[in-house]
Amino acid sequence: MDGGGPVDREEHEVDAAAVVRALVEARFRGDVTTTTALCTPDIVLRIEGSHEARGREGVAHLMEFNREVATNVRVEIHRVMASGDTVAMSRTMFLTINGQAVELSAGAFFTLRDGLVREWSDYLDMSEVARALGH
């Protein structure tokens, strides 16, 4: 076999949903190395209406900030759906900020390029976080 058939090609294609799941799990356990390795160098991470991080360094800085303000962080992934290089996810994040337990439900869209995440857009209500931070 020449390696060009659909079965062989499928075996070598990136599982976009698996990449995104691994990225989100690494991100919320605080694993900067794995998180940034699963992103393109020019990643754009948007928390709609709140923040935007650009590049692997920007993502690492955002993770550092989160580590400074939140403890007991965990994520529960509910659904991951992929179509080509686009992935949709619903999840709930649980964390403690200033002694207050916070539960955040989020929807997110991801776009991959060459098997790595190029864009990550989160949609969630940040008012609970703002309250816990005293804003």
N, C-alpha and C positions, 0 to 999 in steps of 0.2 A: 504494500500500500504506500502511496506517495505522501501521505500525511496531509493532503489537502481536502479530504472529504469532510462532510458536515459533522460526522461523529468526532473525528479527530479535532476539527476546529473547535467544536463545543467543549471538548476536554481542556483546551488551552485558553478558552475565554475566561475572563475574570467573572466571578460570581459577585456582582455588584451589591446584592443584598448582604452577603457574608462580609464584604469589605466594610460596609457601613455599620453593620452590627458590631464588628470588631473595633471599629473606630469609636463608636459611642460607648461601648463597654470600657475601653481603655481610657477615654476622656473622663468618665465619671468615677473611675477608680484612681485617677490622678497619675496615670502612666504617660508622662509627657513624651518619652522616647517612642513608644508604640503609636501614640496619637499622631505625632508629627510625621512619623514614617509612613503613615497611611494617607497623608495629604500631599498634594502637589506643592512645590515651593511657593506658588502664587495663590494658595488657598484663600478664599474669602469666606469667613464665618460671620453670618449676620444673625443677631438676635433682634428681630424686627422691632423697631421702636425703642431700642435700648442701646445696642452696642454693635460695633463691627470690628472684627479682627482681620488683619491682612497678613498673609505669609505665615510660614511655620513659626517664626518668632512671635508674631502677634497672637497666634493660638497658644503658644507656650506662656506668654505673658498673661493672657486671660485665665489660663489654668492656674497660674501662680496666684493671681488675685482671688480666684475662687477658693483656693486652698487657705488663703489668709482669712477669709470671712465666713467660710462654711465648714462644718464638721458633719460627721455621720452621713456622708453622702452615699447614696445608692440610686441606681436607676432600674426601673422595671420596663422592659420593652414589650409592648403589646402586639404591634403589627409592623411588619416590614414588607413592602411591596416594591418590586423592581420591574422596570421596562427598559431594556437596553442599559444605557448609562445613567438613567434617572431612577432614584429610589425615594420612596415616601415612607415615613416612619411615624408611629404614634408611641408615646412613652410617658411615664410618670417619673419624676425625680423627687427624691426625699432627701432633705438636708436639714441641718440645724444652723440657724444664724442668730447670734447673740442670745443663745439659750432657747430660742423659739423654734419649734418644729415647723417646717414649711414643706408643703406638698405642691408640686407644680406639674400640671399636665401640659404636654407639648405635642405639636405636630411639626414635622420637619421635612424638608426636601433636600436632596443631595444630588449633585451632578459629578460624575466621575470622568476622568480623562486618563487614558493609558493605565487603567486599573487603580488609580488613586483618586481621592476625593478632591475636587477642584472648587466646588461651592457647597456650602452648608447654610441653609436658611431655617432658623427656628422661629416658631410662632407660639407664643405663650403670654400669659398675663403676668407681668413682673410686679404687680402691685403688692403681692404678699412679700416679695423680697424687699421692696422699698420700705414697707412697714417694719419688717424685721430689722432693717438697717437704720431705722429711725428717720426716714424721709417722709 
